[in-house]
Amino acid sequence: MQVVKLKKLDGRDWNDQREKRVMLAQRIDPNSLQQLLNQYWTWHYDDSLADIARRLLRAELNWENTPRELTPPVESLLSPLGYALDHEDMGIREGALRLLDSTVKVPSGEVLIGEELEPVQVDEFQIGRYPVTNAQYQRFVQETGHRAPKGWEANAYAEGRGDHPVTWVDTDDAETYASWAGGRLPRFEEWQRAVRGDDNRLFPWGYEVDKPRCNTAELRAGDTTPVGAFPDGISPFGCYDMLGNVWEWTSTPFDDDAPNFRVVCGGAWYYNHDHSTCISFDFFSKDYTEFVLGFRIAK
């Protein structure tokens, strides 16, 4: 993993920071937890996650060697959540999965669609805060016997990639998972509302690219990155990774005359920012799978 702005710690400094982190995580006062969140946490947090956050922050998940900000070029990236999802302690694994299962309530309102900014009314709905990850999809495969994605061995994803978006899934895979999880695929206009909010912004965070805020070609990662790695790139309603990383399936047909093709949104890691915007979309056959096709669920 290549990063910058990360001071290299010698053994003594590393141990001092580790001991301080564990000590603060063992305290029950909110100020100690907030101090740790400010230093280490990049994912969504609310008070319902306090026990999970403390448990993860007490565990040895490579916290001291993980930067909060990424700058190019980024090579293979492992995050504390990735370590947690492979951990021998079931409680740590389940806590990480619960964090990833989080959804966002998007209020009813208008969304401006496409370059023409056509207003479309959208009813209230919920959407996954993160794209569905390998670890979440593995849980589904193990419980249902559904086929595993291409490249998995013995129904298992590659070590350390539990918090990367699942890929090589077609719409049948995505819809079956969503139904099992009590949801469905989002419609195109719902996905657009979740990423864009109430205005015509070009990116979830605004109108300009001032620093790495998502995994696109400019990051030079050459692959997917862990979900939640870009806290400065969240949407107005709190969704992560809606641009870059992987294209996301929707339930919307591309054309009434071509119902076998579905719209995908958000761009992917090998596209630059010109093709990874709030209005970026493409379409693929329903049964098509690829290394940059994933999804998130809606309810």
N, C-alpha and C positions, 0 to 999 in steps of 0.2 A: 504494500500500500504506500503510495507516495502522497504526501501532504506537505503543506507549508504552514508557517506560523504555529508550529508545535515544538515547544522546547524539548530537546532530548533530555530525558531524565536519567541520571545515574542511579545506581542501585539504592543509595540512601534516600535521594529525593523521591524515587518511586515508592519506596516503603513508607516514607512519611506521608505522602498523599494517600496511599492506600489505607493506612491506619486512620487517618483523619476521616476519610470517606466512610469507613466501616463504623467508626465511633458516631458520626453524625447520623448515619442511617439507623442506628440502634436507639436513638433518642425518639421520643414521641411528640416533641414540640414541633409545631408547624414551621417555625423559623429555621430549624436545622434542616428539615426536609427541603424547604425552599432554597436554601443555600446550595444543596446538592443538585436540585433541579436546574438552577441557574448555571451550574458548572458543567453538568454532564448530560442533561435530558434534552432530546430533540423531538420527541414524539408528543402527541396530545397528552395533556394532563388535566384532570379535575379531581375533586376530593374523593370521588368513588374509587380512584386508582391509588390512593395513598398507601394502602397496605402492600399492593403489588409493587409500587415504586420502591418502597423501603426494602422489600425482599430482594428485588433485583439489584438495588444499589449496595446491599450488603454482600452480594455474591461476587465471586471473582470472574468477571466477564470482560476483562481487558479494558476497563474503564479508563485507566490512566494513559493508555496509548491511543485513544480514539478522539479525533478532533471534532469540534462542533461545526467547523466550516471546512468545505472542500474547495480546492483550487486545482486547475488542470496542470499537468496530466494526472489522472487518477487511475491507478491500476486496480488489481483485485482488492476489493473492499469488504472487510468483515466488521460487523458492528456488534456492540454488546447484546443487542436483541438476537442476533444470529447465534452468538454463543449460548444465550439463554435457551433457545429453541432446541439446541443439541445437548443440553445439560442433563446429567444423570439424575438430578433431583426433579421428580415429576411436578412438584409444586412450582418450581421455577419455570418449567416448560409451560404449564397450564396458565401461569400468570402472564407470560409473554403472549400466549394465544388469546387470552382475554383482552389484552391491550389491542391486539390486531383486529379483533372482532368488532371494534367500536364503529358506530354509525353516527351520522350527522343528520339532524332534522333541518330540512330546507323549507322555509315558509312559502306559502303560495305567493305568486307574483308574476310579473312579466319578465320574459327574457328576450333579449334582442338577438335574433338569429342571423348569422352569416354577415357578409360584407354589406348587404342591403339593410341590415339592422331591422328586420321585420319583427314587430312585437308579437309574442306568442304567450298566452296565459298558461301558467303551469300550476297545478294544484300542489298542496303540501305533500311532501314525501320524505323518505329517509334514504340515505346513500352511504355506502361504505366510506369510512374516513380514509382508508388505504385501499390500494388494489389488493385482490386476493393473493396471498403469498404461497410459496411452496409448502410451508409448514401447515397452513390451514387446509390446503388442498390434499396434503398427505393424510391428515386426520379424516377427511371425507373419503378418500380412497380406502383407508383401513376399515372404516365403519360400514361402507356400502359395497365394497368390492368393485367399484367403478374402475375402468382402465386408467392406468397411470400415464402421464405425458411421455412423449418421446424423450429418450435420454436418461430416464430414471432406471435404476437397477434395483431389482427386488422391491419394487414399489417405494423406493426411497430417493429423495433428491440428493444432490451432491452436498457433502459436509460443509457447513458454514453458510449455506444459501437458503436457510429456512425463512428469512425475512426478505428475500428477493421476490418480485412478482412471479407467479406461476406463468409459464408460457407453453407453447405447443398445445393449446386448447382450442377446440372449435365451439360453435354456438351450442351444440348438444351438450358438450362437457360443461360449459359455463352455465347453461340453463338448469342442468341437472344438479349442479352444485348449489346454485342459487335457491332452487326449490328445497333442497335438503336443508339449507341454512335458514329457511323461512322467508325467502325473498324472491327476487326475480332480477332480470337484467334491466338496467335503466333505459328509458326511451331517450332518443337523441335530444329532445328539448329539455328533459330533466338533467341530462349530463351537462348540457350547455348552461342551464341555470346554476347548477352546483359549481361550475368552474368560473362563471362570469359574474354572478350576483345580479345586482340591479342596474348595472351600467354597461357600456360597450367596451370595456377594457380588453386589451389585446392579450394580456397575460393574467394569470390569477392574481398576481400581486400589483398589477397596474399597467402601465403603458410602455415602459422601457426596461431593457436588460442592463443592469448596472453591475451585477456580479453573478456567479453561479447560483441559480435558484431552482434548477431541475437538471435531470440527466439528459442532455442533448449532446450532439456531436462536438460542441465547443468544449465540453468537459474532458473529452478524449478518454472516456472510461472504456470504450470498446465492448461494453456488456451492460447488463442491468446492474443497478445499485440497490442497496437495501431501502425498503420503504421508510419514510420518515427521516431520511438523511438530509432533507432540505427544508428546515423549519421556516426559512424565509421565502418559501415558494408556495405557501398554502393558499387556498382559495378564500374568497370572502366569508364562506360558511365553515371553513376549517378543514377542508379536504386536502390531503397530501398527494403529491405525485400525479397530478392530473395532466401535466404536460411532460413529455419525454418519457424515459424509461420504457414503457410498452404502450402500443395501441390498445384501446379498451373497447371490447364488443358492446354494442347496444342492441336493443330488441327491434330497432327500426329498419325496415327494408329500405334499400337504396332507391328503389323505384317500384311503383305499383306493377309495372310490367316485368319486373325482375325480382320476384319475392325470394329467390334463393340467395340473394346478395344482401348482406347486412352492413350498416354503417358502423365504422369504428372511429374513435375520437382520440385526440391528444398528442399524436405524433409518437416518436420512439427515440431510443438513445442514438441511433445512427442518423437521425435528421438534425439539421441545424435549426436555429430559432425561427428562421423564415417559414419553416414547415411544421413547427411545433408551437402553435398558438391556440388561443381559445376557439378560434374558428377553423382550425385544421381538422379535416376529416378525410377518410378514404372509405373504400368498401371492398369486401372480400366475400367469396362464396361461404355459405353457412358451414360447410364441412372442411374449410381450409384451416390448416394449422401452420404456425411459423414461430421462429425463435423470438419474435417481438409482439406476439399477440397474446394479450391477457384480458382481464376484466375486473370489475368491482360489482357488488350487488346493490340493488335498491329494494325498498319495501314500500 
